[in-house]
Amino acid sequence: MDVNYIDRETGQVCTESVLGDKALRFAYETLLGRALWPGLFYGRWASALLGRYYDSRRSRRAIAALAATPGLRAEEAEKPWTEYATFNEFFTRKLKPGTRPAASGEGVLCAPADGRLLVYPDIAPDAAVPVKGVVRSLEHLCGHPLSARRYGVAVVRLAPVDYHRFHYPCDCEQAGEPRRIPGKYHSVNPIAFRRAPDVFTENARAVSELVSPVFGSMIYLEVGAFGVGSIIHTAASGPHRKLDEKGYFKFGGSTVILILEQDKIMFDADLVENSRNALETLIRCGDRIGGRP
């Protein structure tokens, strides 16, 4: 079954190029593959070993194949792909200055990362979440009780072809350091969702509390996945400007989730409509995804 999404720039329905498609389908769609889940996904060692390889100079030979994968914009990197010493160095690449400008406006919420976006405008904190990859509640996802009655949620799923640094979606203050929640390391590709529906609430993740003068209190989650050697935070607690870098993921598909109080955010109509039709929307970091009602 193909993984389809809407490219917001063109309005076209596209089919995702899944790196390691055969391996994913073996792991999640065969009896033998599912029998290997405890070794592959239930601890960090398999992802850590893969991460160490991709940090080594031996991994440099794999850069060419990733750079040539449809959907990856190698020309946006701050230097040519041939100048990166390791696979992870290219995977976590910075971009040329000005490549991801922030959508203007004080009351604008920006996409925190490149990826495929689903939005959910109205979710109760203790109700089952309709997000693909979650069958439990927002409170399970965050690992603590939530105080508001209703929330709006944005889920940005990063594929290996995407730019893998993540940013602050608005001017805000980060209260303290991210809280780490240990867990499994399932893939976050939709191929995995059909067989492991609790991916986001079971995977390892980091939770940050942000306060915005426009959008109020919000929760920012980074979700780890198979092949993600680390979620690296490059920013400290305190005030940050819109689109300041927050951190990056090492190799693997990953996810950023924003949770805002429902009366503080109105997601853009096209994103709501696509999500209602169960279609992710390809967005770029800094794109407008909503605003204050």
Secondary structure, 3 states (H helix, E strand, C coil): CCCEEEECCCCCEEECCCCCHHHHHHHHHCHHHHHCHHHHHCCCHHHHHHHHHHHCHHHHHHHHHHHCCCCCCHHHECCCHHHCCCHHHHHCCCECCCCCCCCCCCCEEECCCCEEEEEEEEECCCCECCCCCCCCEHHHHHCCCCCCCCEEEEEEEECCCCCCEEECCCCEEECCCCEEECCECCCCCHHHHCCCCCHHHHECEEEEEEEECCCEEEEEEEECCCCCCCEEECCCCEEECCCCEEEEECCCCEEEEEEEEHHHCEECHHHHHHHHCCCEEEECCCCEEEECC
